[in-house]
Amino acid sequence: MDTTAYGEWIRAFEEARLDRAERGDPDWQTGVPPHPAIRRSLQRFQVGEDGDGAGLITEAEAAGDAEYASAVRMFVAEERNHARLLALLLASGGAPVIASHWSDRVFVALRRALGLRLELLVLMIAEVIALRYYRALREGGEDALTREVAGRILADEERHVPFHCHRLRRGLRPLPPPVRVLVTSGWRAALAVASLVVAVDHGPALRRLGIGRGRFVAEVVRSSGPIAATMR
């Protein structure tokens, strides 16, 4: 999906919204108390998903492309739905949400300090890490409800990454090729550092899900190569 305009992305987001409405929520009554390591990990990811996206929407509207701004609002709505799903998943197992976590505050501060292009690069770090995390949760979750919620979120994230790549490719296109390589190489380096921080912070949960810290970081970094090439 690589059109100049964003009409196809809007249709994709709308189709996903209609599909969610038709399917409805999972059966929250089947929830079970999560392992403490999984609970803490889910609480931290829930905080990361739970934002109003106002800064990103403002930047998108300022870019002067009405279709893109509409697509961004639909993206933000999906992210907020992820926060809702995770909160209900935690509640179904008798676990509360938490008010904040330092890692989310760092990501938000970095994103808000930058323009749209650099904000999207920071956002893409979180999105690519989320891809591997939710895949691990879908494959290694200890109960069917956790695996179902992870699968639903993962399906959205698999659309979000190419959506942001599409915009970044357009944003980086005016730069000379060597500068584009420098930017995407720097993004990959920042992603590697961020994935290491996440692996340390969520290590007990990752082990419980059947993926160690080293493997998590290696697979995130490996997946970033094709993504960086697409941005360029």
VOPAGU-2260 file (C-alpha; in pm, 1 decimal, decimal comma):
REM VOPAGU-2260
SITE   aa  ch    i         X         Y         Z
SITE  MET   A    0       0,0       0,0       0,0
SITE  ASP   A    1     211,5     286,8    -127,2
SITE  THR   A    2     -12,3     551,5    -275,8
SITE  THR   A    3      69,5     920,2    -280,3
SITE  ALA   A    4    -246,0    1013,2     -88,1
SITE  TYR   A    5    -385,6     854,5     225,3
SITE  GLY   A    6    -726,9     743,4     102,0
SITE  GLU   A    7    -628,9     375,7     105,9
SITE  TRP   A    8    -495,3     403,5     459,1
SITE  ILE   A    9    -820,3     566,5     571,2
SITE  ARG   A   10   -1015,9     280,8     414,4
SITE  ALA   A   11    -791,0      26,2     588,4
SITE  PHE   A   12    -843,1     192,2     927,0
SITE  GLU   A   13   -1217,8     212,5     865,5
SITE  GLU   A   14   -1238,5    -153,8     766,1
SITE  ALA   A   15   -1057,3    -246,4    1086,8
SITE  ARG   A   16   -1296,3     -31,0    1290,3
SITE  LEU   A   17   -1599,4    -198,5    1135,1
SITE  ASP   A   18   -1445,3    -541,0    1195,5
SITE  ARG   A   19   -1390,9    -457,5    1564,2
SITE  ALA   A   20   -1750,1    -339,2    1596,2
SITE  GLU   A   21   -1879,1    -658,8    1437,5
SITE  ARG   A   22   -1660,8    -891,2    1648,1
SITE  GLY   A   23   -1719,4    -714,1    1975,3
SITE  ASP   A   24   -1496,1    -754,6    2278,0
SITE  PRO   A   25   -1345,1   -1081,1    2396,1
SITE  ASP   A   26   -1518,6   -1267,4    2676,3
SITE  TRP   A   27   -1367,7   -1091,9    2977,6
SITE  GLN   A   28   -1522,4   -1347,7    3213,0
SITE  THR   A   29   -1257,9   -1598,9    3104,8
SITE  GLY   A   30    -973,5   -1394,2    3250,3
SITE  VAL   A   31    -735,0   -1540,2    3505,3
SITE  PRO   A   32    -489,3   -1368,1    3740,4
SITE  PRO   A   33    -167,0   -1314,4    3542,3
SITE  HIS   A   34     173,5   -1418,8    3667,4
SITE  PRO   A   35     322,4   -1121,9    3860,8
SITE  ALA   A   36     592,7   -1066,2    3596,1
SITE  ILE   A   37     334,5   -1063,2    3316,1
SITE  ARG   A   38     108,0    -836,7    3519,7
SITE  ARG   A   39     380,9    -577,9    3571,3
SITE  SER   A   40     476,3    -592,2    3204,1
SITE  LEU   A   41     116,1    -550,3    3085,9
SITE  GLN   A   42      65,2    -258,1    3323,9
SITE  ARG   A   43     366,4     -77,8    3174,9
SITE  PHE   A   44     258,6    -137,8    2816,1
SITE  GLN   A   45     -94,7     -27,6    2901,2
SITE  VAL   A   46      38,2     308,1    3020,5
SITE  GLY   A   47     234,3     342,9    2695,5
SITE  GLU   A   48     -78,6     285,1    2487,5
SITE  ASP   A   49    -294,6     516,8    2697,7
SITE  GLY   A   50    -246,3     866,0    2557,1
SITE  ASP   A   51    -477,8    1110,9    2385,7
SITE  GLY   A   52    -239,4    1160,2    2091,3
SITE  ALA   A   53    -315,1    1532,7    2091,9
SITE  GLY   A   54      42,1    1632,0    2007,2
SITE  LEU   A   55      66,6    1397,6    1710,2
SITE  ILE   A   56    -275,3    1503,4    1581,1
SITE  THR   A   57    -176,1    1870,6    1607,1
SITE  GLU   A   58     147,5    1806,5    1415,7
SITE  ALA   A   59     -41,8    1609,8    1149,4
SITE  GLU   A   60    -299,5    1885,7    1105,2
SITE  ALA   A   61     -22,6    2145,0    1079,1
SITE  ALA   A   62     131,5    1945,9     791,9
SITE  GLY   A   63    -156,8    2063,4     574,7
SITE  ASP   A   64    -277,0    1725,4     445,5
SITE  ALA   A   65    -637,1    1667,3     552,4
SITE  GLU   A   66    -634,4    1299,7     454,2
SITE  TYR   A   67    -318,7    1234,0     650,2
SITE  ALA   A   68    -460,3    1412,7     955,4
SITE  SER   A   69    -774,9    1197,7     932,8
SITE  ALA   A   70    -564,5     881,5     911,9
SITE  VAL   A   71    -361,0     990,4    1216,0
SITE  ARG   A   72    -678,3    1044,3    1418,0
SITE  MET   A   73    -785,8     689,8    1326,5
SITE  PHE   A   74    -442,6     559,1    1428,8
SITE  VAL   A   75    -470,3     736,1    1765,3
SITE  ALA   A   76    -817,1     586,3    1817,2
SITE  GLU   A   77    -671,6     238,3    1765,3
SITE  GLU   A   78    -393,1     305,5    2013,7
SITE  ARG   A   79    -646,6     418,9    2271,1
SITE  ASN   A   80    -846,4     103,2    2205,5
SITE  HIS   A   81    -530,7     -97,4    2278,1
SITE  ALA   A   82    -507,5      76,5    2616,0
SITE  ARG   A   83    -872,3      -8,0    2681,7
SITE  LEU   A   84    -823,6    -373,9    2589,3
SITE  LEU   A   85    -517,6    -405,9    2811,1
SITE  ALA   A   86    -694,4    -234,6    3101,4
SITE  LEU   A   87    -988,3    -475,0    3071,0
SITE  LEU   A   88    -751,8    -770,9    3038,5
SITE  LEU   A   89    -579,7    -667,7    3360,9
SITE  ALA   A   90    -913,3    -609,7    3533,8
SITE  SER   A   91   -1038,5    -952,2    3425,3
SITE  GLY   A   92    -747,3   -1103,1    3618,2
SITE  GLY   A   93    -797,5    -880,2    3920,1
SITE  ALA   A   94    -504,3    -648,6    3841,1
SITE  PRO   A   95    -523,2    -267,1    3835,1
SITE  VAL   A   96    -371,7     -30,1    3583,1
SITE  ILE   A   97     -91,0     201,8    3694,7
SITE  ALA   A   98     -88,5     579,7    3662,7
SITE  SER   A   99     248,0     616,6    3490,1
SITE  HIS   A  100     584,6     459,3    3418,2
SITE  TRP   A  101     919,0     627,8    3358,4
SITE  SER   A  102     971,4     469,7    3015,4
SITE  ASP   A  103     646,2     616,4    2884,3
SITE  ARG   A  104     732,8     960,0    3021,9
SITE  VAL   A  105    1066,2     950,4    2838,9
SITE  PHE   A  106     907,2     854,3    2505,4
SITE  VAL   A  107     638,4    1121,8    2537,4
SITE  ALA   A  108     890,3    1392,4    2627,8
SITE  LEU   A  109    1110,1    1305,8    2328,6
SITE  ARG   A  110     817,5    1298,4    2087,9
SITE  ARG   A  111     673,3    1629,9    2201,6
SITE  ALA   A  112    1009,1    1805,2    2180,0
SITE  LEU   A  113    1042,7    1735,0    1807,2
SITE  GLY   A  114     868,4    1815,4    1479,1
SITE  LEU   A  115     647,5    1568,0    1296,0
SITE  ARG   A  116     925,9    1388,3    1109,1
SITE  LEU   A  117    1140,1    1327,6    1415,8
SITE  GLU   A  118     834,4    1260,7    1631,1
SITE  LEU   A  119     738,9     980,3    1394,1
SITE  LEU   A  120    1090,1     836,0    1411,3
SITE  VAL   A  121    1062,3     821,1    1791,2
SITE  LEU   A  122     711,1     678,1    1767,1
SITE  MET   A  123     835,8     411,9    1527,2
SITE  ILE   A  124    1083,1     291,7    1789,2
SITE  ALA   A  125     793,2     214,7    2021,8
SITE  GLU   A  126     586,5      60,6    1741,8
SITE  VAL   A  127     858,7    -178,5    1624,0
SITE  ILE   A  128     930,2    -289,3    1980,9
SITE  ALA   A  129     555,6    -340,2    2030,8
SITE  LEU   A  130     543,2    -570,6    1727,8
SITE  ARG   A  131     783,6    -818,6    1887,0
SITE  TYR   A  132     635,1    -783,1    2234,6
SITE  TYR   A  133     277,4    -853,0    2131,0
SITE  ARG   A  134     388,5   -1140,6    1910,8
SITE  ALA   A  135     563,7   -1292,9    2213,7
SITE  LEU   A  136     249,4   -1237,8    2420,0
SITE  ARG   A  137      28,2   -1393,7    2153,0
SITE  GLU   A  138     252,6   -1697,5    2119,7
SITE  GLY   A  139     355,3   -1741,5    2483,4
SITE  GLY   A  140      62,7   -1606,1    2682,4
SITE  GLU   A  141     -46,6   -1840,8    2958,5
SITE  ASP   A  142    -422,1   -1815,2    2893,9
SITE  ALA   A  143    -646,6   -1791,2    2588,9
SITE  LEU   A  144    -779,6   -1443,0    2671,9
SITE  THR   A  145    -429,9   -1292,0    2694,0
SITE  ARG   A  146    -335,1   -1453,2    2363,4
SITE  GLU   A  147    -652,4   -1324,2    2198,4
SITE  VAL   A  148    -603,5    -966,7    2318,2
SITE  ALA   A  149    -238,0    -974,0    2209,8
SITE  GLY   A  150    -340,1   -1104,9    1867,0
SITE  ARG   A  151    -591,7    -825,5    1819,6
SITE  ILE   A  152    -340,8    -557,4    1913,1
SITE  LEU   A  153     -68,8    -716,6    1700,5
SITE  ALA   A  154    -294,3    -710,3    1392,8
SITE  ASP   A  155    -329,4    -332,8    1435,0
SITE  GLU   A  156      41,9    -279,2    1496,8
SITE  GLU   A  157     123,8    -468,9    1177,2
SITE  ARG   A  158     -71,5    -198,0     993,4
SITE  HIS   A  159      65,8      93,0    1196,9
SITE  VAL   A  160     431,5      32,8    1110,4
SITE  PRO   A  161     387,1      50,1     729,8
SITE  PHE   A  162     152,0     347,8     774,5
SITE  HIS   A  163     421,8     546,4     953,7
SITE  CYS   A  164     685,2     419,1     710,9
SITE  HIS   A  165     477,0     561,1     428,0
SITE  ARG   A  166     480,2     906,7     584,4
SITE  LEU   A  167     847,2     892,9     678,1
SITE  ARG   A  168     944,7     788,4     327,0
SITE  ARG   A  169     770,9    1099,0     194,4
SITE  GLY   A  170     925,8    1311,8     469,1
SITE  LEU   A  171    1280,1    1188,9     406,3
SITE  ARG   A  172    1256,6    1196,7      26,3
SITE  PRO   A  173    1380,8    1559,8      -9,7
SITE  LEU   A  174    1703,4    1472,7     174,8
SITE  PRO   A  175    2014,8    1362,8     -18,0
SITE  PRO   A  176    2057,7     982,2     -18,4
SITE  PRO   A  177    2360,7     985,4     216,9
SITE  VAL   A  178    2161,0    1189,6     469,5
SITE  ARG   A  179    1868,5     948,3     445,4
SITE  VAL   A  180    2108,0     661,8     518,6
SITE  LEU   A  181    2249,7     854,5     815,7
SITE  VAL   A  182    1902,4     926,4     955,3
SITE  THR   A  183    1779,5     568,6     924,9
SITE  SER   A  184    2105,5     429,2    1061,9
SITE  GLY   A  185    2071,1     658,7    1361,9
SITE  TRP   A  186    1711,8     543,0    1402,8
SITE  ARG   A  187    1823,9     178,6    1403,9
SITE  ALA   A  188    2089,3     254,9    1665,9
SITE  ALA   A  189    1832,8     432,1    1886,2
SITE  LEU   A  190    1594,4     139,4    1841,7
SITE  ALA   A  191    1865,4    -104,0    1950,5
SITE  VAL   A  192    1925,4      95,1    2270,1
SITE  ALA   A  193    1552,9     126,8    2341,3
SITE  SER   A  194    1494,2    -244,6    2284,8
SITE  LEU   A  195    1774,8    -323,7    2529,1
SITE  VAL   A  196    1613,7     -98,2    2790,3
SITE  VAL   A  197    1276,5    -269,5    2735,2
SITE  ALA   A  198    1439,1    -613,1    2752,5
SITE  VAL   A  199    1596,7    -528,0    3088,8
SITE  ASP   A  200    1277,7    -369,9    3223,3
SITE  HIS   A  201    1052,7    -655,3    3105,9
SITE  GLY   A  202    1307,1    -937,6    3134,6
SITE  PRO   A  203    1113,6   -1156,9    3380,3
SITE  ALA   A  204     799,8   -1135,6    3164,4
SITE  LEU   A  205     992,3   -1208,6    2843,9
SITE  ARG   A  206    1144,9   -1518,4    3000,9
SITE  ARG   A  207     798,2   -1627,3    3110,9
SITE  LEU   A  208     680,5   -1582,3    2750,6
SITE  GLY   A  209     961,5   -1802,2    2622,4
SITE  ILE   A  210    1191,4   -1536,3    2477,8
SITE  GLY   A  211    1502,9   -1420,1    2660,2
SITE  ARG   A  212    1635,6   -1068,2    2673,9
SITE  GLY   A  213    1910,4   -1127,3    2417,3
SITE  ARG   A  214    1681,4   -1292,0    2167,3
SITE  PHE   A  215    1422,9   -1014,9    2206,3
SITE  VAL   A  216    1679,5    -742,9    2131,5
SITE  ALA   A  217    1833,9    -936,7    1842,5
SITE  GLU   A  218    1499,0    -996,8    1675,4
SITE  VAL   A  219    1386,4    -635,9    1714,9
SITE  VAL   A  220    1712,8    -509,8    1565,0
SITE  ARG   A  221    1697,6    -764,7    1283,0
SITE  SER   A  222    1343,8    -659,3    1194,0
SITE  SER   A  223    1450,0    -294,4    1170,2
SITE  GLY   A  224    1665,3    -345,7     860,7
SITE  PRO   A  225    1380,8    -384,1     607,4
SITE  ILE   A  226    1184,4    -109,7     784,4
SITE  ALA   A  227    1475,3     134,6     756,5
SITE  ALA   A  228    1515,9      43,6     388,9
SITE  THR   A  229    1147,5     119,7     333,3
SITE  MET   A  230    1184,5     458,8     501,0
SITE  ARG   A  231    1471,6     540,2     267,4
